[in-house]
Amino acid sequence: MSDTIVIGSALGAGLNPDQAQRVYRAVLEAFARPGTVQTLPRSDFPAALLPALALADLETGTHVLEPGQQDWTSVLAVATGAPATPLETAKYVTALRPPTATEFGSVTTGTALSPESAATVVCAVDAVDDGIPVRLAGPGIESEIAFAPAGFDPALWEVRRHLVAEFPSGVDLLLAGPDGSLVGIPRTTVVTTGKDN
């Protein structure tokens, strides 16, 4: 089945209430327990698009980094009513293809007075394991855990370091595998790469 047919059949359908609630719970748990794998419900949508489909609304700016000629931006707008906005101002950024360092570095981090206006960035990855490992520490992690997403550019960890350098502003990151596995890395999580040793 082509991507065009899938998009056409999904257009305007959105998530049903049960799916939306399960996505909401998975996102909450992912951010509460960084680095642990949560599970998104099955749907006709790409797994990485589900957080925005469940959580975006009329007042939430969204931006989708599209793979090829697909148009998930329109699907998201019709399904949620959320406006498509420039990358630099979007509250939910969904990267259905690997983002460049420039793209990732240009998302909004909010301000010290308005940290809630920062972006949540959801990146599609090949898998949430079997990639290049990093170590995670911070709130919600008992000591330190290893995390090795496959298909996530390791250079983006350094970009993230700059984005979260002035807490409470920063960005919250979700990585979603095609099987619906989801891992959260909130702005409070410290990510240590091999280069930091």
C-alpha angles and dihedrals in degrees: 000000000000124000089243092060092046092050092046093052092046096046110119094357098100122173123314116240094260092051092046092051092049091050090049092052092046092052092047091049092045091056094041092052106033116205095018119117118247126182127238119207120259116261142149090262128086108269092238091058094057098084092056092043090053100039109028120094141170092295097044118096113217136190128189123200097213126213109229118315098339121124109212088144090073092045091053093047094050095042097048107019087232113146121243108238137178116285092248094060103032118122091202118038115186116193107197087171127038109286119228119239088250092053094046091046093054098060117112119266096188119224138274089261094043108029091151089070091068120113128262105214118203115193126192110225133183090243138336091241140036093055134103107311127235130177123241127203137164140071113001092023117098096211119328131319135195121238125183115181115188116221096024113120106241089214088070091069089069090048089051090051089061093044093056097038095104104051133219084041116064140097133283116222131207123185117200127192122209090251091061097260111148132194125185128210110183122197090260093064118100112220117201119193130194089262089063093063 
